[in-house]
Each structure stands twice: as C-alpha cells, then as structure tokens.
Amino acid sequence: MSDLVPLYSIKVKCCNCEHEFETSRVRPSLKKAIRRDTDFCSYYKDENPDFYVVRVCPKCGFASTENSADKLTEVQRASFKERIGNRWNPRHFDGHRTWETAMETYKLALLCAQSINDKDRILASLLHHIAWLYRYKGETEQEKRFLQFSLESYINVYERDGIGGNDARLLYLIGELNRRTGNFPDAVKWFSRLINDQKIVDAAMIRAAREQWSLLREQMRDARLDPDGLLSEMEGT
C-alpha cells in the first residue's frame, strides 16, 4: 500500500469551451482523514484531496468543481471571457499540487463563479475551502475573513432556498461559522433553530449542534457575554 501512487488522472470536459483535459484526483483508498474540525475541515497524512477539487481548463482557464453546471449559457460565457478569459495564459494544473497551487485554483474558481453569477452554494463552498487552506497555514486573520464571506453566502442559500429535510448540515454550518467568527448571539439562534425544528430528523447534525451549543455556552461565560439573556435560554435546553 505504501508504494501506491496517490494520484490518478480523470478526463473532464470544460463547461465553457468544451475542451477535454485531464485533472488529478486522490485515490479513494487514500482519502481517510486523520482528524476533522467541527466545520468539516479535514486533515490527511499524505495528499490532501481538497487540493484537487478544482478542475482548471488549460485552454480557456475556466475553473470549476464537479458540482458546477455541465455547460455555460452564452451570457455566462461572454461574461467569463470579458472578465477572465481574455487575460488567460494557457497552462495546466494536472499532477501534484502544492498549497500555493491549490490556493491559486480555488481563487480562480471563485473568480469564475462570480463572473458567471453562479449559485450561492457553489460560492459558499469555494469560500469555505479557501478559509480551510488558510487554516492549514495558521493564517488566522485570512481564515476568519473568508469564513465570514462563506457564512454570508450560506445565509444567502438559506434565505433563497429555505431548507428541506436534508439541509440540517446547512443550518449547522451557519451556526458553527457564526461561532468561529465570534458572532455568538447569532450562533445561538442558528443552533437553536436546528435543534428545535421538528421537521429535521438528521440525528448526527442535531447531536453536533448540541455539542457546539455546550462549547458556545462556555465561550460566552468566559467572555462574560450574555446578550438578551441567551445563557438562560441555553440552560433550558
């Protein structure tokens, strides 16, 4: 197993120019995380699969993920070309990626998503991954900056789409990112919403929210914060 090459290549078709190219992935058997943060940021012994999430077309420069659209509209293509494509110098990102290369692909994907007015879910995920990359390097200020951007996009998802039975994870993430960015009162409200909504039956997310609620209570006590009697409200759950 130790001699197994961690990366393999897959062929994908660019959703902008339809050029077919190869991009690297980490073998599924090597994707086991050694630990995971409470906002799902994972750590790996060897190659980090998150470094290879973004696929960059070497021909036109459009960067996307497997959750992106299969094909852009003409309006989207024109917008991408004007804002990014016209300045693209052809190059490829296949093979091993360093932290710096991974960050480059994520920020390019973010610019591409913004240029075509992509879904808030896509933007939130990209912003969240960029925050994780900064976390790996211990760059706390930049991490919090992008966590806040990501949080705003997740809230946009909730406000536009609402939640279904399988979106407990969205509510949890909004609560947890509020906690991580120091927005304790808002964190309380979102965790409470998840825990008390009878339509949500995701036991794992409800349990995770309760655990973070307990941690949040201690953080608020330590910071001597009790806006609007939230600690009393929390004690009653």
SULNOR-V93626 format. One record per pair of residues at least 6 apart in sequence whose C-alpha atoms are under 6 Angstrom apart, sorted by the first residue. I is the first residue (numbers start at 1). J is the second residue. Records with the same first field share a line. If there is no record, write none. Layout:
I = J + J
This chain:
6 = 26 + 27
7 = 25 + 26 + 27
8 = 24 + 25
9 = 22 + 23 + 24
10 = 22 + 23
11 = 21 + 22
12 = 20 + 21
13 = 19 + 20
15 = 70 + 71 + 72
16 = 72
23 = 94
24 = 94 + 95
25 = 52
26 = 49
33 = 42 + 43 + 44
34 = 43 + 44
35 = 43
36 = 42
51 = 102
54 = 64 + 65
55 = 63 + 64 + 65
56 = 62 + 63
58 = 90 + 91 + 92
59 = 90
61 = 88
63 = 109
64 = 109
76 = 116
79 = 115
80 = 115
120 = 153 + 157
124 = 150 + 153 + 154
127 = 146 + 150
128 = 147 + 150
131 = 143 + 146 + 147
134 = 143
135 = 143
165 = 200
175 = 187 + 190 + 191
178 = 187
179 = 187
191 = 209
195 = 206
